Amino acid sequence: MYIHQNPLRAGLVTNLKDYKYSSYPAYLSTKNTMIKKDEVLVWFGGLDGFITDHKAMVAELSVNHEIR
């Protein structure tokens, strides 16, 4: 998740899905990718957990004024 924070902290985007150089949109996609999505999503308890944890991270960054 840490790597997904960088474009937000730098003020490049306001939504994780909007940064085209991130793997975040690939995890949300149903298309085949080179990313081993299933292995990573297990760490979060599935796609819903992945999304929930990322939303919580964004909310925390916002509360701490770490998002430009």
N, C-alpha and C positions, 0 to 999 in steps of 0.2 A: 504494500500500500504506500510505503514511503515514496517510491519513485513517482507514483501518480500525483503526489502533492506538489511536485516541483512547478508544473505550469500554473497552478493556482497561486502559489506563493509568489511567483515571478510576475503575476498579473497578465499572463498571456491569454488566459481564458477565465471564464467565470463558471464553466460547467466542465466536468471531467470528460464528457463525451465529445467536446468540441476540439480537443487537442489531437490533431491528426497523427502526431508522432508517438502517441501513447498506445499501450496495449489495452488500456481500459475498454475502448469500444469493441475490441475483438472478443473480450470476455462476455460482452452483452450480446454479441452477434450469434446467430444460428448457423452462419456460414463456416465452412472448414477453414482453419487457419493453421499456421505452423506452431502456434502456441499449444502447449499441452494443457488446455483449459480444464479438463476433467480433474487432472491431478491437483491443480491449484484450487479449484472451486471446492474440493473436499476439505481443504484447510478452513474454509469459511462455512462449512455445512451446506454448501450448494450455492446456486446463483443468488437466491434471495438473501442469504447471509453475506455474500460478497457485496451486494448492493447496499444492504443495511450498514455494514461496517464502513464502507466508503462514504455513505451519507453522514454517518456519525463523525468521521474524520473531518469532512468538510465543515460540519457544524462546529466542531471544536476549533478548527483553524479560524473560522469566522468569529467566534466568541473571543478568541485570544488575539484578534486583529492581525493574524498572520497572512491573511489574504489581501492583496492589494486591490 
